[in-house]
C-alpha cells in the first residue's frame, strides 16, 4: 500500500516538470482520439492481466497466487505511470487544458484535474484487480470499498502540496505588492515553504483522520488497555481512532502526528477481533516505539532532505545539460522538439533521483525504524512472543508468503527471526540501535554538505559564477548562430561587466554599437565604463562624454543623465556635471540615495573650482 504514495508523488512530479512545446502538436480531435485509444489499451491490458491471475488462483497454492497478483498489480501501477506520462508529454494534454477559461488560469485547479486523471488510471487497475483479489484473499467487502480504500489511503500524501499550491495561487492573485515581491525571491519561497511544511506536518493528521473516515474508538476493554499501556510508556495523544481501512478487514495499526494535540493512534476492527490482549499490547508497543524513537520527526527530516537534494540537483543538472549541446543537436536533426526533449530528459532525471532516494535511502531508514519499533516491545513487555504470534497471524490472514519483503519493511520471517534473536541475546538490540544512530549521523553530515552546496549554488558566490558562466556560454553560442545581433552583444557586454571583465565588456559593447549605433542603453553602459573603469588604461573621458551626450539625446532618463553627469565630472566640467546630476535626481524613482551622493560629490568640486 505504501507504494501508492510513491505513485502519486511521481505523478505530481511528472506534471510539475512538464513544459509546453513551442510547436503545436496534434489537433484537438486527434489528441482526444489518441488519448481514448491509450485509455482503452490500458484498460484492456489491466483486465486481461487480472483475468489470467483469477484463473491461476483457482488451482495454484495461495503464496504463488499472492505473488502473481502482487506482481501484476505492480506492473499495472507502473504502466499507469507510463500511460500518464505519455498523456502529459506525448499528447501535451496540459496545453490543451490551458485553453479552458477557468482551469487554464488557476495552476492548482489544472494540477488537480491531472492528478484526478492519474487517480482514474489507478482506479481502473484496482477495479480490474478486484475479482482476482476476492478469489485469493476472500474479503467481505465489495469492489467499491476496495477501490476507494486504495485511493483514500494514498491521496493524503498530496494534500500538503495542494494546500500550498492553492495558498500561493491566492497570494499571487490578492496579496499586496510587497508580499508578492518577497514571494518572488528564493529566500521568500524557501521561508514560506519551510513554514508551510512544518505547519502542515503538525496539523495534517486532524484532516487525514476525516479523509480516512476514522471515528473515536468506543469505550471498552480494548481502549482501556491501549490507554493504560500509553500511560505506562508516557505517551500523550489526542485520541484512539477506529480505522475502517479496506472495510476494517486489515490487521494493522498506526500512529500519526508530531504534536500531542494532533497525535492519533489508529486500530482496525480486525486487529481488535483477531488479537489476544497481550498481542494488542505488543502491537501498541510497536507504535509507541515509533513515537518514542522520534521516527515521525525523522520522516519529516528525510522529506526535507529530498527537497534539498532536488534543489542542488536542479541547478547542477541544468548546468550539465548545457554541455550536452552536441546531443541536443543530434536530436534536433531528427526533427524532435528540443523543448519537449529537454522537458522529458529533465523529468526523467528528477524521477530517477526521487525513486533512488525513496527506494534506497528512505527505504533503508524505514525498514530499520520498523525494526527499532519491533524492538521497543522489550521495553514495555517481558517478552516479544506476543508480537511474534501477531506477525504469524498477519501472514496467515493476508495469505502472503512470510518471506516476501518490500521496500519499507523486512519480511515477516526476518522480523520474527530478529525478535527471537533479540530475545536470546538482548545485545543485538543495542547493536541495531547503534547502527541506526551511525546511519542517521552520516545522513545528517551529508544533509549539512547538501545545505552548504544548495546555499552556494542558489544564493552564494558559486551559484552566481555558475549562472554567469552558463549565461555567457549560451550567449556565445547564440552569437555564433546570429553574428549580426546587436542585442546579443549588448547582453554579453552587460554580463562581462558584472563579472568585472572590463576589456571583454568594452569589446562586446563596441560590437553591439557597430551593429546598432543608436542604442541609448549600450551607449550609456560603454560611456560609464570609459568614465569610471577601475583599470586606468581603459579610461577615455572625452569619448565617454561623447557617448553619454548621444545617449542622453536619444533617451532622457535618470540613469543615462547620471552617466552624463559622471562623464562631465571626469572631464573636469563640474558645473555641467552638477546640472546633469540635478536633472537625474528629478527623474529618479524609488531609491534616490545614489543620485544624492553623486550630487554631493559634484557640489564639492563645483564649489572648489569656483
N, C-alpha and C positions, 0 to 999 in steps of 0.2 A: 504493500500500500504506500509506503514512503516513497517508492519510485514515482508515484503520481505527482508528488511535489516537484520532482526534477522535471517531469514532462511539462508541467505548466510553466515553470520558470524558463525552460528552454523555449517554449512557445512565445513567452514575453520577450526574450532576447532576440528571437528571430524577427518579431515585429518591430522591436525598438531599433534594430540595426538596419532596417530597410531604408533605402534612399531611392526616390523616383528616378527613372531613367530619363535621359534628355530627349530621346527619340520616342515618339508614340509607338506602342506595340500593336497588339491586335485591336480590332474594333470591339465595341461593347458587346454586340451579339456573339462574335466569335469567342470572346473571353468567357462569357457566360456558358456557351456551349461546351467549351473545353473544361470549364470548372465542373459542370454537371457530369460530364464524361469521367472526370477524375474521381468525383464522389461515387459514381456508380461502380467504377472499377474497384475502389477501396471497399465499398460495401460488399461486393461480390467476393473479394478475397477474404474478408473477415468472416462472412457467413460460411464460405467453403471450408476455411481452416477449422472452425469450431464444430461444423458438422462432422468432419473427419475425427476430431477429438471425441465427440459424443459417441460415434460408432466404436472407437477404440476402447472407451470406458466400459462398454458392455461386457468385455471379456478380459481386459488387461488388469493386472493387480493394481490396487489403489495407489501405491507410491509411483508406479510407472505412469498411470493416468494423470496423477497430480503433476508430475514432472513435465509431461507433454502439454498439459493445459497451461502451466505457467510459462513454458517456452513459447507457445502460440500467442498467449496474451502479451508477452514481451515483444514478439515480432509485430503484432498488430499495433501496439502502442508506439513502437519506433517508426512503423510505417505511417502512422497518423502524424508524427512529427515531420516525416519526409513529405507527405502529401500537403501538409500545411505550408511547408517551406516552398514547395512548387507553386502553390496558390499565391503566396506572397511575392516571391521573386520571379517565378516563371510567368505567371499571368498578371502580375502587378495589380492585384485586387485593391490595395490601398489607394493607388492612383485613381482607380475607378470610383471608389467610395468618396474621394475628396470632392467629386462633382456635386454630391448631395449638399443642400444648403446648410443644414444644422450640423450634421456629422462631420463634414469637411472642415468646419471652423473650430470644433472642440476636440482637441487631441485626445483627451481621456475617453470621450464617448466613442471615438473611432477605434481606439485600442480595445475598448470593451467589446465592440462588435466583433473584432477579430479573435479575441480570447473566447468569446461565445462560439465562434466558428470552430476553434480548436476543441473546445469542450464537446461540440457536436460530433466531431470525428471520434473522440474517445468514447462518447456515449454510444456511438454506433458499434464500436468494438465490444463494449461491455454488454450491450443488448444482444449482439450476436453470440457472445460467450455464455449467456446465462443458461441455455439448455444443457450445454456440456457441464457447466458449473453445478447445476442442480443434480445431474446424474452422478457426479463424482462426490460432491460434498453433502448432498441431501439437506439443503436448508429448508426452514419452514417459513420463508418469506418469498415474495414474488420478484419478477423481473424489474418492476419499477423501483422497489426498495433497493435492489442490488445496484442499479444504475445511479439512483440518487445518493446512495451512501458513498459510492466511489467519488462522485462529484463533490458532495458536501464535505467529505474528509479532506480533499486536496485543495479546494478553492480558497480557503482562508490564507494560504501562502501568498496569494495575490492581493489580499485586502490592503496591506500596508502600501503597496505600490499604487493601487487605485486611489486610496485616500490621499497620498502625497501628490500624485499627478493632478487629481481634482482640485486640491488646495492651491497648487501652483497655477492652474488654469484660472482660478478665481482671483488670485493675487495679481496675475498679469493683466486680467481684464479690469479689475476695480481698485487695485491698490494705488495710493498716491505715487507720484513720480519718484521721490527719493527711495521709497521701498522697492520699486521696480528696478531702480539703478543698482541697489545693493544686491538684488537677486541676480543681476546680470554678471556680477563679479564671481570669480572662482571661490573666494573666501566666503561670500554670502551664500552661495549654493551649498558649499560644504557645511557651513554652520546650520543652515535651515534643515538640510538633510539629516545631519547628526542629531539635532534636537528632535526632529520628527521620528527618526528611527528609535531613539531611546524612549520617547513618549509612547510610541506605538507598541514597543516591546512590553511596556508596563501595563497598558490598559487593554491591549488587544484581547486577552482571554475573556474579558467581560462581553465582548461581541462574538467571539468564536463559540462560546457556550450556547448562545442563542442560535447561531448558524447551525450548530450540530444538534439542536433541539434537546439539549440537556435540561434536566429539571432536578431539584434537590432530592437526594436520596431520603426516602421516608425513614422516620424513627423506627428503630428495631435493633435486634442483636447485632446485625452486620454493621450498621452505622455506629453503634456504641463501641464495638470492638475496634473499628478504624480510629475513632476519636481517642480511645484510650491509648492506642499504640502511638498516635501522633503526639499526645501529651507526654508520654514517656520519652519520646525522641526529641521533644522540644520543638516541634514543627507547628508553626502557626499557618492557618489557611482561612479562606473566606467561606468555602462550602465544600461539601462532598456531593458529587453530581451523579445522577443516573445517566448513562451514556448509551443511547439506543443505536449504536453503530451496527449496520447490517442487520436490522431488526433486533438488535441486542444479542445476537447469537454468537458473537465472537467472544472468546475467553481472553479478555485483556483488560488492562487498566492504564491509567496515565496520570500525569501531573503537569500543569501548565501555570505559568505566572511567576514573575520575578519578585513582585511585592506581595506581602501578606494579604493586602486588601483585594488583590486581583489574582490570588493563587487558588486553584481549584484542583481537587482530587476527583478523578473520573473512574467509574467502575461500570462494566457492562452487566446486564441482568444474568447472562450465562455464567459470568465469573462467580457471582453470588450463589447461583444454583449448583454449580459443579464442585466448587472447592469446599473442603472442610475448613473449620475455623482457623486451625493452625496454618493451613495453606493460604488462607486470606491474609493472615498476619505476615507470611513470608512475601507475598506479592506487594503488600503495603510497605514492608521494609525496603524492598527494591525501589519503589517510587520515592520513598523518603530519602533513600541514598542519593538519588539524582539531585534533590534539593540540597542536602547537606554537603554534597561534594561540589556544589555550585555548577553543575553541568549546564543548567539553563543559561546561566550568565556566560559560560564559555561558548555555548552555541551562538549567542549574540556576537561574541568576540570573533568567532570564526566567520560569521557572515560579514562583519565589518572588514575582516581580513581579506575576504574575496573582493569586496568593493575597492579596497586599497590596491590589491593586485591588479584589478581591472584598470584603475586609474593610471598606474605606472605602465601597464602593458599597452594601453590605448595609444599613448604618445610614441612609445618605442616601436609599436607595430606600424604606425603611420610613417615614422622615420624610415623604417626598413622598407616599406612599400615604395618609397620614393626611389630607392636604389634598385628596385626591381623593374625599372622602366623598360629595359630591353624585353622583359617578359610581357609587359603590357603591350609593347609594340607588336609582338608576335600575335597576341590575341586580337589586336585591332585589325591586323591584316586578315584575320579570319572573318571579319565583319561583325563581331560581337561588340556590344556597347561597353565602353570602358567603365562607365558609371555602374552598370549592372555587375560587371566583373569585380570591381573594387568592393561593391556592397556585399556580394556573395562571399568573396575571399575574406573580407573583414569579419563578416558574421560567422563564417566557419571557424575562424581563428578564435573569436570570442567564445563561441560554443565549445571549442576544444579546451580552452582554458577553464571554462566553467565545469565541464564534465570531468576533466582530470582533477581539478581541485576538490570537487564534492565527492567524486568516486573514491579517490585515494587519500587525500588529506582529511577532509571532513569525515569520510567513511572510516578511516583509521581511528580517529578520536571517538566517533560514535560507538564503534564496536568495543573499544576499550573502556569507554564510560559505562556501557551496559555491563561489562564485566565487573567494573568497580561497584555498580549498583547491586549486582548479584552478591558481591562480597559483603555489602553492608548488612546483609541478613545476619551475619555473625555478631554484629554489634548489638542487635536487638533481640535475637533469639538464641537459644542454647545450641541449636543445630540447623544445618541447611537442608535437612531431609525434607521438610515440607515444600521448599522451593523446588527440589528435585522432583518430587511427585507431581507438583503443579506443572512443570515443564513436560513431564511424561504425559499428563492428561491433555495438554495443549497439542502435543504431537499426535496423539490418538484422535482427538476431536477434529483436528484440521486435516487429517488423512494425508499429511505431508511427511516425507522422509525426514527422520531426525538428523540426517547427515547433510541436509540442504542448507548451506549458508546463504547469506545475502550481504549486500554492501554495507549495511548498518548494524547487523547482528552476527555474532558467531552462530554456528549451527546449534540446534538444541542438544545434540550429543556432546559437542565441545563445551557448551555451558555446563552440562551435568558433570562432565569429567573434571572441569575446573573446580566446581563446588566440592566434589568428593575429594579431590586432591588437597584443597584448602582445609577440608575437614580433618584430613590425616596430617597435614603439615601447614599450620597457620602462617608460617613464614612466607608461603607463596603469595599470600595477600600483601604482605609488606613489600615483597619484590615487585609485584604488579603495580602497586601504588607508586613505588619509586620510579618504575619505568614510565608511568603516565606523567609524573612530575617532570622527568627529564624531557619527555616529548613536548610538554607544554612550554618548558623553558626554552627549548630550541625553537619552537614555533614563535614565541614572543621575541626572541632575538631576530629571527627572520622578519617578523612583522615590523620591528623597530627599523631594520635596514630598509624595508619597503617604504616605511613612512618617510625616512630621510630621502630616499630616492624619489618618492612621489612629490615631496616638497621641492626638491631641486629641479625635477623635470617640469613641474607645473607652475611653481611660484618663485623658484630661485634662479641663480645666475646660469646654472647648467641648462635649465629649460629655455631661458632667454637665448643663450648661444645656439642651442639646438634649433630653436624656432627660426632664428635669423639665418642660420646655415641652410636650413630646409627651404626657407623663402628665397634665399639667394640662388640656390641650385635650381629651383623651379623657374625663377625669373631668367636665369641664364639660358635654360633650355627653351623657354618661350621666345627669348630674343633670337636664339639661333633659328627658330622657325619663322619669326616675324621681325627681321632685322630693321625694318623701316618704322617700327612702332615707337613713337616719341614717349608715350605714356609708360611703356615698359622700362625704358632707360630712366625715366623720371623716378619710378618706384625703386629701381636698383640704386640710384643715387641716394634716395631717402634712406634705404636700408644700410648702405655703406656708411653714410654719415652717422647713423645710430650706432653702428659698430666701430665708429671712430677711425674708419679707414678713409682718411681725408682725401688722399690722392685719387683713390678709386671713386669716391663720391664726386669729385670735381670732373673726372673724365666721363662718368655716366651722365651728369647734368649737361656737360658740354655736348655730348652725343644727342641728348634729348633736344637741346636748343637748335642743333643743326637740322633736325627733322621738323621742329615746330618752334620757330624763333619767338612767337608771341604768346608763350605760355607764362602768365604772370607768376604762378607758384614756383615754377622751376627757375625763372629769372630771380625771384626773391631768395630762393634757397641758395643758389650759387652766389648771389651778392653777399648773403650773410656769411657763407664760408670764406669768401675772399676778404671780407672785412674783419673777421674775428678768429680765423683758424689758429689753433694752438701752434702749428708749425709755421714759423715766421716765413720760410721760403715760399709758402703757398699764398701768403697775403698779397693782395693787389688792390689797395684802396681806390685808386682812380677808376679801375674797371668795376669794382664793387659799386661805386656811386652811379656809374653809367647804367649798370644793370638794374639797380634799385629804382632809379628815376623812370626807366622804361616800365618796370613792374607797376609802379605807382600810377603811371599814366594809363595803364591797361585796367587796373583794379585798385580802387582806393579802399583798403581795409586796414584794420588795426595792426595786424602782424606785418603787412607789407610796409606801412608807414613807419613801424618800429625799425624795420631793416633800413629804410631810407634814412631815418634819424641816426642810426648807428653808423651808416656809411658817411654821412656828413661829419659825424663826430671823429671818425678815424682819419678824415681828410683835414681836420683842424677847423672846420666851419661850424663853430659851436652854436651860434645864434640860429642858423638854419636847422641844426640838429634839435635845438630846443623847440622851435616852431613845429617841426615834423613830429616830435615826441608828444607835444600837446594835442595835436590832431589825432594821433594814435590813441591817446588816453580817452579822448572824447568818444571815439568809435568802439572802444573796448567794452566787451560784455563779460560777465562772470568775474573771475578773479583778476583784479587790476593791479595787483602788487608789483608785478614785473614792470609794468609801464610807469608806475610811480617811482620805482627805484631808478629806472632809466632817466626820468625827468630830473631827479635829484643830482645824478651824475652830470647831466647836461648843464644844469643851472650853475653848479660849482665851477665848471670850466668856462661857461659864458661869463660869469662874474669875474673870474680870474683873468680872462682875456681882455675884459673891458677895463 
